[in-house]
Amino acid sequence: MALKFMTAEEAALFVHHDENVGFGGFTPAGCPKSVPTAIAKRAAEEHAKGNPFQIGMFTGASTGNSLDGELSRVKAIKFRTPYQSNKDLRTLLNARETHYYDLHLSELAQNLRYGFLGKVDVAIIEACDVTESGEIVPTCGVGIAPTICRLADRIIVELNRKHPKELRGMHDIYEPADPPYRREIPIYTPSDRIGTPYIKVDPSKIVAVVETDIENEGSPFAPLDDVTMAIGRNVADFLVHEMKAGRIPKEFVPLQSGVGNVANAVLGCMGENKVIPAFNVYTEVIQDAVIKLMEEGRVTFASGCSLTVSNEVINKIYANLSFFKDKILLRPQEISNNPEIARRLGLVTINTALEADIFGNINSTHVSGTRMMNGIGGSGDFTRAGMLSVFTTPSTAKDGKISSIVPMVSHLDHSEHSVKILITEYGVADLRGTSPIQRAHAIIDNCVHPDYRPLLREYLQQGIKGHTPHNLKNCFAFHEELAASGDMHNVDWSRDNRPK
């Protein structure tokens, strides 16, 4: 069957008001760009005529500015899941002008197959190759692409020439069967291949192929500072201590690491610490630091859902595919983030907290409990299932006016039952096998900024008698003070107007 080549504007006509659209990719890596921009232009034109035009959106995770950004700015999104990081979209979510469903990333594909979230009308996929027989080879991110391609009535392919056809072979596309027919997912090492190197679809569903030549929206992270480097060293030193104690095997275990500056610092410090042997990565996002360690022989294999790297690094990978192709495998997020596999492989999981409390609960998503930042992402997929779950955070934010560790988190994403280790630039709190009061002392003594330790110790003294010594009248005093004066330092437990 001949492929139907057309412009992005022509392809956008296949997307209609009030339909649900699934997008391939994961982070800006592998996300379509030209067709979403054309859809946004069409929405703006319809709005100018007084006509409604909004779509429901299913994505792998966050996307680029040409997808989330363009559609947000013309208010063309009626519903969005499962993760985002675009400032314009965030503004809509927090103004409640767009509905948002925050979801564990490993669950989205199966929720779509189960019909929990409605129909998928259109799938839009970025590919480096597509054949007349219906083989679609994704670029540098997979996300939910296999599932939305199977479920959608119509498929639009962005054939992006910036990504070489020779990427074929770097992907492992696999969908588990749905209950009651599901079997184990047969991945026993990060390098195991269980699927196909392409997405196979009914070619009659490919209604448009749009040729593009657009670079990834991948920018490098900010330079590492003293705080992020101190966190990285503390993580590496802790893992070495665990190896020496025999709690991590001498050959090490695969690593999962979240996205961002702290994650890059952690990976860099692990690579520099030669007590830690060369290791494998089983994660969702493969970052610049992983590629650098791979070149240095410190990472032997990386399995993930996307190559979320800077444009400089993706060009380096493409220029040296013969070196990287047998060391990197890109999977759907249902597999890269699968808790079954995380538990089987015994992952060390390292993710970032927006806020933690003194009893070990983690807020990953909401500023002051109300304003959505990005979403829970894949952190929950890995945290509960990993062998050793680590959360990292700088001890303070906003020039010290905010303590990242508070009496009670203002929003709960990961409970104390899932969090084993908390690490800041000041040190490590090992929460395994500890009671609530032991956890509180370990976190205050080892992780809290010195300015806030006296305030948190005073809070503990106020706690009612019980297993977990909270004072429910004062547990959000840090947040209340931040709202009132802009500085958590100003909390005064003896103040007359402070509830007692």
Order of alpha helices (4+ residues) and beta strands (2+ residues): alpha-beta-alpha-beta-alpha-beta-alpha-beta-alpha-beta-beta-alpha-beta-beta-beta-alpha-beta-alpha-beta-beta-alpha-beta-beta-alpha-alpha-beta-alpha-alpha-beta-beta-beta-beta-beta-alpha-beta-beta-beta-beta-beta-beta-alpha-alpha-alpha
